[in-house]
Amino acid sequence: MAAPLLLRNRNYRLLFTAGALTNLGDGFILLALPWLATLMTRDPVAIAAVAAAGRLPWLFFALPAGVIADMTDRRKLIARADLLRAVIVLAILMLALSEPVPGAIWALAGLAFVLGAAEVIRDNAAQTILPDIVAATDLEAANGQMWTAEQLTGQFIGPPLAGLLIAAGIAIPFGLDVVALVLAAGFVGLISLSPRAPVQQGFRKALMQGIRFMRSDTLLLRLAIVLGIANFLATATITVQVLFAQEVLGLSATEYGFVLSVAALGAVTGSLIAPRLSRLIGVQPCLYLSIAGWAVGYALIGISSNGVVMALAMFGVMAAAMVWNVITVSWRQRRIPSELLGRVNSIYRCFGWGSMPLGALAGGTVVALLEHDLGRDIALRAPFVLSATCCLLLLAYATFRLRLD
């Protein structure tokens, strides 16, 4: 019987540890950044702008990030991106410690944008380097373990811990994120890989080669568009989620952190069962189950009246999301040639993640438009109900147009 992947593969163990550390820090930021924004303003559009700023770099920088990942040492790229993120988070920490001033929310949005830009480079390189570290037959297991660690640290441990730390000081979670990012960069620096043949053509030519591949693969393109719509809807709900928890359900920072922890348990469950589930029932049924899970979860949140229902619904949404991630990322890593993986992966994620800032703005705008006529309570529920309806339409489309098996 083969030893577990984490025991027999040193490079994977280092990448896994670095990812767990950065995701722990991301878990702190997940709660602390929007909470800091709500301390600066109660304007849903301004809060949405901070969320949108953090995702906007996927629209602007995803394509060049892919070319850079194929043209440079991916290991060094990941380490340097983590160090840059540590510097940016340190700047947010200083802003959190400063006296409140008019317009500070826009400074926070600017820092969120720069932090997101560094994250684009880091995340694309980290996902691209995985096939260089593990065998093709280990991709489902490796992706499942990486997603599990991400959810345990970034959703289950990080947010509730940040909620407790905020009670002692809003700046503390940001300080711990700085430490985590520096340590992660050190672990990535210890990874040892054989030199990879660099891309020989210029930047523009290399980018166009990736675009041509994406255009020629109709199924891959359709999958990217569906992911873009799904992430648009997810971000629209996440943007107003903190206000929904505070104003409709009356949750404290600690209580909201534990709601996010239950959601993380769903994500961990989805990550762990995805490889086995895809073997038992096939990739295609897993795809349908994922989209259906989103629809049901959003609908339940939209009609919920307490944190327990919200937490259970988020459990289902996140479990479905992780099943989707494991099966589609592994499918994509096998489908795209290694020498094109960074570029095509970045184009795919430009579709899939570039819609997120638009979704963030849409979520805040929907609330702002509806609250005058329908009231704040219904306005904060509306993004969840609308997202559930749209997911049902996505499920119908996937039934006829997405065949991965």
N, C-alpha and C positions, 0 to 999 in steps of 0.2 A: 504493500500500500504506500503510495507516494506521500511524502511529508507535506503538511500544509504550505501553501504558497508563501506565507509570511516567514516561515522558518527556512525554506530552502532557497529563497531569492533575496540576497542582501540588498540589491539596488531597489527592488520593490518595497522592501521593509523601510528603507530610508525615505522613499517617496511617500509611502503611506504615512509615516510618522510626521513628515513635514506637512502633508495635507491635513492631518488631524489637528496640528497646531494652528495652521492658518484658519481652518474652519472653526476652531474654538474661538479665535479672535473675531471671526466674522459673526459668530453667534452673539458675542458681546455687542458688536456694532448693529446687528439686526434689531435689537431692542433699544440700545442706547441712542443711536442716531435719530430715529423718529421721535423718541422721547425728548431728546434735547431740542428738536424742532418744535415740539408742542410747548416747551417752556418758553420759547421765543415768540410764538404766535399761535392763535387758534384758527387762523385762516386756512380752510381746507385746500385752497389753490396754492398757497405758499408752501404748505406741508407737502403737497403733491409735487411741487417744483423740486424740492429736495430729493424726493424719491426718483423723479424723472432724471435729475442731473446725474445720479449715480448709475443709471442705466443707459443714458444717452451715448456714452462712449462706444457701446456695442454697435451703434449705428454709424459712428464716424471712424472707429479704429479697428473694427473686426477684420476688415480686408487686409490692411497693411500688417496687422499682427500675424496673420497667417503666412504672409510672404516672409516676414522676419523669422518666424519659427522654422521655416524650411531653409533659410539662408544662414542661420547662425547656430551656435551651440545651444540647444534647448535647455540643457542643465543650467548653464550660466544665466540664461535668460530668465528662468524661473527664480533663481536666487536673487538676481538684481531687482526683479520686479517686487519681490517680497520686501527687500530693503527699502525700496522707494515707497512702498505702501506704509512701512513703519514711520518714515519721515512725515508723510501726509497725515497719518492718524495722530502723530505728535502735535501737528498744527491744530487739528480739531480739538485735542485735549486743551491746548492753550486757549482756544476760543471758548471752550466750556468753562474754564476758570476765570474768564474775563467778566467784567461787569456788563450786564445787558445794555445794548445800545440799539437805536433804531436802525433797521436794515441788516442786523446781524444774521438774520435768516438767509439772506442772499450770499453772505460770505460762507455760510455753512453749505449752501447749494454749490458754490464754486469748488470748495474742498471735496465735496461728494463727487463732483464731476472728475476731478483729477484722480481721486482714489479709484473711481470706476475705470478710468483709462488704464491705470496700472494693473487693475484686476483683469481687464481684457487680455492683456499680454500674458499675464501669469496663467490664467485659466486655459487659454488656447494652447499654450506651450505644454502645460501639464497633461492635458488630454491627448495631445499629439505624441508626447514622448512615451506614453504607456505601451504601445506596441513594440517599442525598442527595448523595453524592459522585461515584458512577459511574453510567453509564447501565445500564438493565435488561439490555441485550445484553452488557454487560461483567461481569456479576455472577459468572459461573463463573470467568472469568479472574482477576478481583479476589480472589475467595474462595480460588482455588487459589494465587495468589501470597502472600496473607496467611498461609494455612496453611503454605505452604512456608517462608516467613520465620520463622514461629513455631517450626517444627520444627528448622530449621537453627540458630537462635539458642537456643531454649529446650531442645532435646534434644541436638543434635549438638555444639554448641560449649559451651554453659553447663555441663552436668553433668561432662564430663571435665575442663574447666578448673577447676570447683569441686573436683573430686577432687584435682587437683594443688595447688590453693591451700590445701585443708584440711591438707595435709602441713606447710604453713608456719604455719597458724593457722586454727582453725575460724571465727574472726570475719571473716576477709578476704572470703569470698564475700558476706556480708551487707553489708559496706561498699560493695562494688562495685555491689550491687543498688540501694542508696540513690542512688548517682550516676546509674545508668541511669534510674531512675524520675523524678528531677528533670529530666534532659535530655529525656525523653519528654514530660513535661508542657509544656516549652517549645515543642517542635515542634507539639504539638496546639494550643497557643495561637496559632500562626501561621496556622492554617487559616481561610480566609475563606468564609463561606456566606451566602446570602441569608436574611433573617429568615424563620422558619417560624411559621405561625399556631399559637398555643398552644392546648392543649385548654381549652375554656371551662368545662366542668362541674367539679364538685367531685371530690375524691380518690376517694370511695367510688363515685360514679356512674361516673367514668371507669374504675375498676377493674372494675365490674360489666359495663360495655360490652365490655371485653376478654374477660371470662369467658364472656359470652353468645356471642361470636363463636367462641371455642374449643369450647364445647359444641355449637354448631351444625355444626361441621366435624368429622365423625366420623373421616375419614381422618387429619387433622392430629392429632387426639386419640390415635388408635391409634399413630401414629408416635412421639408423645411418650412413650407408655407403654413401647413397645419400647425407646426410647432410655434410659428410666429403668432398665429391667431390665439392659440392656447395660452402663450405667455403674455400676450396683450390682455387677455381676460384675467389671468392670474394676478398681474401687476395692478390692474384696475381695482381689484378687491383688496390686495395687500396694502395699497396706498391708503385706503380709508379704514382699514382694519383696526388700527390703533384708536382712531376716533370712535369707531363702532363699539370697541371694547370699553372705552372710557365712558362715553355718553349714553349709549343705549343699554349696555349691560352693567355699567357701574363698576368695572374692574380696576383694581389698583395695579401698579407696576409689577408687583410680585405675582399677583393673580394672573395677569396677562402673560407673564413669563412662563407660568406653569401651563397655561393654555397652549403656548407654543411648544412646550415640552411634550404634551400629549400628541400634538401634530408631528413632532419629531419621532415619537414612538411609531406612528403610522408610517413615516418615511423609512425608519429602520426595518419595520416589518416588510414593507414593500421591497426594499433592497435585498433582504435575506431570502424572500420567497421567489423573487423574479427569476433567477436562474433555473430553479427547479420547476416553477410554474410554466416557463417557456418550453421546458423539455416534456412536461406532462400533457399540456393542451395545445402547444404550438405558439409561435410568435403572433399570428394573426388574431386569435381570440384574446391574447394578452393586450393587444392594441385596442380592441373594442372595449374590454373591461376597464382600461385606463380612462378612456374618454367618458364612459358612462359613470365612473366613480367621481370624476370632476363635476359632472352635471348634478348628481345627487347631493354631493357635499356642499356645493355653492347654494343650492336651493334650501338645504337645512339651515345653513348659517343665516340666510336671508330672512327666515321666519323664526329664528331662535329668540328666546327671551332670557336665557341664562348662559353662564360660561360653560356649563357642562355640555349642553347641546352643541355649542360652538366648538368646543374642544373635540368632541366625538366626530363632528362633521369634518373638521380639519384633519383628524386622524385618517379618515377615508380619502380625502383629497390628496394628502401627501403620500399615502400608500400607493394610490393609483399613479401619481407622478413618478415615483421611484421605479415602479414596474415599467412605465414608459421609458424612462431614462436608461435603465439597464439594457433592455432589449434593443432600443434604437441606436444607442451609442455603440454597443458591441457589433450590431449589424453594419453600422457605418464604418467602423474601424477595419472590418474585414473587406468591405466593398471598395473602399478608396485605396489606390496604390500608395505605398509608403512614401514615395518621393513627392507625392502630391497631397499628402494627408493634412499638413499644416494649412495649405492654401484652401483646399476644398472644405476642410473643417471650419475654417474661419468664415467662408462664404455662407456655409450652412448656418452657422451661429449668427451671422449678420441678419439673416432672415428670421431665425428663431428668437434672437435676443434683441435685435434692433427695434422690434415692436414694443419692447417693454417701457421705454420712456413715454411713448405715445399712450400706452395703457395707463401709466401712472397719472398723466395729465387728464386722461378721459375719466378716470375714477373720481378725482377731485372736482372736475368740471360738472359731472353728473350730479354730485351732491350739491354743489353751489347753485345749479340751475333749478333743482327740484325743491330745495328746502323752503323757498319763499312761498310756494303754492301748496306743497304737500306736507310741510313740517320737517324738522330736522330728523326725527326718528325714521320716517319712511324714506327720506332722501339717503340716509346712511345705509338702509337695507337695499336700495335699488341696484347698486352695482353687483351685488351677489345674485339677485334674481335675474338680472339681465345676462350675467355670465352663465348661469345655469341653462338659460334658454339657448344661448349661442352654442354651448357645448353639445346640446342635443342635435343642432344642425351640423356640427362637426362630425358627430357620430354617423349621421346619415351619409355625409360625404365620404368618410373613411370606409364605409361599407362597400361603396361602389368604386372608389378610386385609389385606395391604398392596399396593395397586396404585397406583403413583405415575405411570404413563405413560398 
